[in-house]
Amino acid sequence: MARGVDERPVRADRERKSVRAEDTFVSDLFDLEGARKELAPLVGKVWRYCEERSIQGRTVTLKVKFADFQQITRSRTVVGAVGGESRTHGRRRHAALGDAFEFERNPR
């Protein structure tokens, strides 16, 4: 392997290790409530995917890109598996949002 060229065949049969949903908003978000409202459908999409496949995880990660294209990432890992949307949708999502946003900067 040289210069980024790898002649080995691509293996697509590995177990998926992460599930994500992301979006770029039409206009910047200016407050925590607006961010929570926009985050809800993304959380729902991830949970539906996990529930349909009976998979669970231990870490929830929130990535935020700001209007100046700087980016921050916040993660929360729990001891057991994340139990499902009903348990995490409220408390963990809101805690991650509260930690992540610096509202003098506007998320994209």
Backbone bond lengths (Angstrom), bond angles and torsions (degrees), N, CA, C in turn:
res aa  C-N    CA-C-N  psi(-1)  N-CA   C-N-CA  omega(-1)  CA-C   N-CA-C  phi
1 M - - - 1.442 - - 1.533 107.41 -
2 A 1.319 115.02 121.95 1.461 120.50 178.81 1.513 108.86 -145.90
3 R 1.329 115.74 146.92 1.467 121.92 178.52 1.531 112.92 54.59
4 G 1.313 115.95 32.84 1.454 120.24 177.61 1.514 114.12 75.17
5 V 1.327 118.65 11.66 1.464 122.20 179.51 1.521 107.93 -100.22
6 D 1.306 115.83 123.62 1.457 121.94 179.60 1.519 107.61 -129.50
7 E 1.294 117.03 114.39 1.463 122.21 -175.71 1.525 113.13 -83.62
8 R 1.335 117.45 -4.48 1.464 118.95 -179.38 1.523 109.86 -67.24
9 P 1.347 117.27 147.68 1.469 119.76 178.43 1.531 110.83 -66.25
10 V 1.320 116.37 147.72 1.462 122.34 178.60 1.522 108.58 -74.57
11 R 1.326 116.35 129.91 1.467 121.47 176.15 1.521 108.48 -99.94
12 A 1.310 116.60 111.97 1.462 120.88 -179.31 1.523 111.64 -104.71
13 D 1.320 117.63 13.41 1.456 121.24 -175.58 1.527 113.47 -98.94
14 R 1.322 117.21 11.32 1.459 120.43 179.17 1.518 110.98 -77.31
15 E 1.329 115.22 152.69 1.454 121.10 177.91 1.527 109.73 -69.28
16 R 1.321 115.58 134.45 1.462 120.81 178.14 1.524 109.24 -68.41
17 K 1.332 116.75 134.84 1.460 120.70 -176.76 1.515 113.55 -108.14
18 S 1.322 117.38 -7.11 1.459 118.86 178.31 1.521 109.73 -148.85
19 V 1.318 114.11 156.11 1.462 122.53 176.98 1.513 105.94 -130.81
20 R 1.317 117.23 135.53 1.461 118.01 -178.79 1.518 111.03 -145.33
21 A 1.309 113.41 160.69 1.458 122.59 171.33 1.515 105.97 -142.71
22 E 1.309 116.82 138.25 1.465 119.38 179.08 1.517 109.93 -145.88
23 D 1.326 114.46 162.92 1.456 120.58 -177.78 1.526 108.77 -154.15
24 T 1.311 115.59 148.89 1.459 121.79 169.79 1.520 105.72 -110.01
25 F 1.304 117.03 127.34 1.455 121.17 -173.15 1.519 111.44 -85.82
26 V 1.318 115.93 149.90 1.462 122.22 -179.33 1.519 110.45 -61.16
27 S 1.324 115.85 -41.03 1.465 119.95 177.25 1.526 108.51 -129.38
28 D 1.321 115.95 157.87 1.457 121.08 -179.21 1.524 110.48 -64.12
29 L 1.333 116.11 151.72 1.460 122.37 176.74 1.522 107.79 -95.42
30 F 1.325 116.38 136.84 1.460 120.01 -173.41 1.519 114.79 -111.96
31 D 1.331 118.39 -9.86 1.460 118.99 -178.90 1.521 110.73 -148.23
32 L 1.330 114.65 166.79 1.451 121.69 -176.97 1.524 111.85 -63.38
33 E 1.319 117.96 -41.27 1.468 120.44 -179.73 1.524 111.60 -63.22
34 G 1.323 116.91 -41.25 1.463 120.01 176.79 1.516 111.79 -62.91
35 A 1.320 116.34 -39.54 1.467 120.92 178.24 1.523 110.71 -66.02
36 R 1.318 117.49 -42.02 1.472 120.92 178.12 1.523 110.90 -61.29
37 K 1.312 116.39 -42.07 1.468 120.67 -179.82 1.528 110.83 -62.42
38 E 1.306 116.95 -42.27 1.463 120.90 -178.92 1.527 112.30 -74.25
39 L 1.321 117.04 -27.37 1.456 121.02 -178.92 1.530 112.49 -75.85
40 A 1.316 117.67 -30.40 1.464 121.73 -175.02 1.533 113.59 -53.21
41 P 1.344 120.74 -48.08 1.472 119.12 179.46 1.527 113.05 -64.68
42 L 1.323 117.55 -31.64 1.462 120.36 178.87 1.525 110.73 -69.21
43 V 1.325 116.38 -42.67 1.464 120.94 176.51 1.525 109.38 -61.07
44 G 1.319 116.86 -44.44 1.462 121.00 179.20 1.516 112.53 -60.02
45 K 1.306 116.70 -40.91 1.469 121.09 179.83 1.525 111.19 -62.39
46 V 1.328 117.24 -43.81 1.467 121.06 179.16 1.522 110.29 -65.06
47 W 1.345 117.25 -45.12 1.465 119.81 -178.21 1.518 111.72 -64.99
48 R 1.315 117.93 -39.44 1.474 119.54 177.85 1.524 110.46 -61.25
49 Y 1.317 116.30 -43.99 1.462 120.70 178.77 1.532 110.05 -58.49
50 C 1.329 116.26 -47.03 1.466 120.73 -178.58 1.528 111.80 -66.07
51 E 1.313 116.85 -44.07 1.461 120.31 -178.90 1.520 111.53 -65.57
52 E 1.328 118.18 -39.81 1.467 121.25 179.15 1.520 111.86 -62.74
53 R 1.322 117.48 -28.01 1.461 121.84 -177.04 1.527 112.54 -107.17
54 S 1.329 116.20 4.75 1.468 122.42 -179.31 1.525 111.92 52.50
55 I 1.319 115.61 47.03 1.459 119.86 176.95 1.525 109.38 -115.58
56 Q 1.328 115.68 152.72 1.454 121.86 179.07 1.518 109.15 -135.36
57 G 1.294 115.33 161.08 1.454 120.51 177.81 1.510 110.38 -134.96
58 R 1.318 115.60 176.66 1.461 120.92 178.99 1.513 112.71 -116.10
59 T 1.318 117.55 -15.57 1.457 120.49 -174.76 1.520 110.45 -123.06
60 V 1.323 115.51 134.16 1.461 122.54 173.44 1.524 106.19 -113.56
61 T 1.325 116.40 127.84 1.462 121.47 -177.66 1.517 109.83 -122.01
62 L 1.304 115.95 136.54 1.457 122.63 176.59 1.523 108.00 -118.03
63 K 1.323 116.41 123.04 1.468 121.66 177.71 1.523 107.07 -111.12
64 V 1.317 116.55 130.80 1.465 121.35 -178.93 1.521 108.67 -126.26
65 K 1.323 115.22 128.50 1.463 120.50 175.19 1.525 107.00 -110.64
66 F 1.334 115.88 133.16 1.455 121.10 -176.74 1.524 111.56 -95.13
67 A 1.321 115.68 171.14 1.469 121.80 -177.01 1.526 112.16 -57.50
68 D 1.343 117.19 -29.29 1.467 120.18 178.34 1.535 111.66 -88.58
69 F 1.338 116.53 10.46 1.465 125.99 177.88 1.525 114.10 70.54
70 Q 1.333 118.23 7.54 1.460 119.15 169.13 1.517 107.41 -71.00
71 Q 1.310 116.30 152.53 1.455 120.83 -173.79 1.523 110.13 -133.44
72 I 1.340 116.33 142.23 1.461 121.63 172.61 1.520 108.06 -128.15
73 T 1.318 116.18 154.49 1.457 122.26 178.55 1.518 108.03 -132.71
74 R 1.323 116.68 135.12 1.459 122.30 176.74 1.523 107.92 -127.33
75 S 1.327 117.20 134.03 1.465 122.13 -179.94 1.515 110.34 -126.52
76 R 1.315 115.28 149.19 1.458 122.95 173.33 1.526 106.78 -130.12
77 T 1.323 116.60 126.40 1.461 121.77 177.07 1.517 108.07 -115.21
78 V 1.329 116.25 136.21 1.461 121.94 -179.96 1.527 108.82 -110.48
79 V 1.336 116.47 162.51 1.462 121.56 -177.93 1.523 110.94 -65.81
80 G 1.323 117.67 -51.39 1.459 121.62 177.85 1.509 109.74 -96.26
81 A 1.307 115.58 -174.58 1.463 119.90 178.01 1.522 110.07 -69.16
82 V 1.315 115.87 145.85 1.462 120.81 173.69 1.519 105.93 -63.03
83 G 1.339 116.35 127.63 1.453 120.62 -166.98 1.500 117.65 -78.54
84 G 1.285 119.78 -14.77 1.449 120.45 -177.49 1.507 110.22 138.69
85 E 1.304 115.20 170.72 1.458 120.39 -174.22 1.518 112.34 -59.73
86 S 1.313 118.19 -40.76 1.460 119.83 -174.96 1.528 112.12 -61.18
87 R 1.327 117.89 -35.72 1.465 120.23 -179.49 1.520 112.52 -80.24
88 T 1.304 117.17 -38.21 1.460 119.46 -172.03 1.511 112.99 -98.61
89 H 1.296 117.22 -20.60 1.458 120.86 -173.81 1.521 111.41 -55.36
90 G 1.305 117.22 -38.80 1.455 120.86 -178.66 1.509 114.14 -86.31
91 R 1.319 115.71 -78.05 1.462 120.91 -169.36 1.523 113.94 -60.23
92 R 1.314 118.35 -52.30 1.466 120.00 -175.65 1.517 111.62 -69.17
93 R 1.315 116.51 -40.79 1.467 119.35 -179.35 1.521 109.82 -62.20
94 H 1.304 116.55 -45.81 1.463 119.98 -178.53 1.524 111.42 -68.27
95 A 1.335 117.71 -36.99 1.467 120.07 177.80 1.520 110.46 -64.66
96 A 1.316 116.74 -43.75 1.467 120.04 179.41 1.520 110.42 -63.70
97 L 1.308 116.79 -41.10 1.460 119.72 178.73 1.515 111.32 -63.81
98 G 1.316 116.44 -44.08 1.454 119.64 -179.28 1.513 112.40 -61.71
99 D 1.332 116.84 -37.20 1.464 120.97 178.81 1.521 111.97 -74.00
100 A 1.318 116.94 -32.08 1.463 120.64 -168.97 1.519 113.86 -81.77
101 F 1.306 117.22 -37.59 1.452 118.70 -169.22 1.511 113.43 -88.35
102 E 1.309 114.73 133.09 1.455 122.72 168.87 1.522 103.99 -111.97
103 F 1.308 117.29 104.59 1.455 119.12 -165.74 1.514 115.99 -78.12
104 E 1.329 118.24 1.70 1.463 117.01 168.75 1.526 109.52 -76.90
105 R 1.339 116.40 -10.65 1.469 122.48 174.15 1.518 107.20 -114.84
106 N 1.301 117.55 145.55 1.455 121.00 -174.18 1.524 111.69 -106.29
107 P 1.349 116.84 122.05 1.462 119.85 177.82 1.519 111.46 -64.29
108 R 1.309 115.73 149.28 1.465 121.51 176.76 1.490 107.55 -90.09
